[in-house]
Amino acid sequence: MYDTLSYRNPLSARQMIVHRISGQKRKTLFEFYGKRYETHSRPTRVALDGMCALLRHLETIDGPELFVFTSHYHLCFVDGDSHTYPLIARVAPGCTAEDDGPLAALYHIGYPPTPDVARKDTEWVHHTAGDITRAGELLLDALRKSAFSPMA
């Protein structure tokens, strides 16, 4: 579908479904993260490719049906069709340092643990994953533990 990760895993009891908010339906999430510009560095390209891999991974795991929007390449999860809903969790793309060997995608996942810090992401709980499976686990954990969790 145009705005939804729509693959249905026949082995999943509750397929995770992610809808892009109406205000950002000009491009699919894959088009947004897959777009390349000449000014993108190699690490940026690796990080954005990692976000496409994360989106494909989300299609295969059990999880809630949520809306997302993008902001400065961050993938922001909300419980309704607007960026004005409180953020449940956010995934920021990242990349290992070139000095550390071959480039690899990183996933920086954060969530507000209490409603009073919702706007102060410096007080959020933050985790970083270096592989897609761990990123999915950390994201589901963030969706469960967030102050605005739809899974409570």
FENKA-V69924 format. One record per backbone hydrogen bond with DSSP energy under -1.0 kcal/mol. NH is the residue of the N-H (numbers start at 1). CO is the residue of the C=O. If there is no record, write none. Layout:
BEGIN
nh	co
NH	CO
NH	CO
END
This chain:
BEGIN
nh	co
5	18
12	9
16	61
19	66
20	3
21	68
24	21
25	22
32	28
33	29
34	30
35	31
40	37
45	41
46	42
47	43
48	44
49	45
50	46
51	47
52	48
53	49
54	50
55	51
56	52
57	53
58	54
59	55
60	57
63	14
66	17
67	78
68	19
69	76
71	74
74	71
75	91
76	69
77	89
78	67
82	80
85	82
88	77
90	110
91	75
92	108
94	106
96	104
100	97
101	98
106	94
107	129
108	92
109	127
110	90
111	125
117	114
118	115
120	117
123	120
124	121
125	111
127	109
129	107
135	131
136	132
137	133
138	134
139	135
140	136
141	137
142	138
143	139
144	140
145	141
146	142
147	112
149	146
END
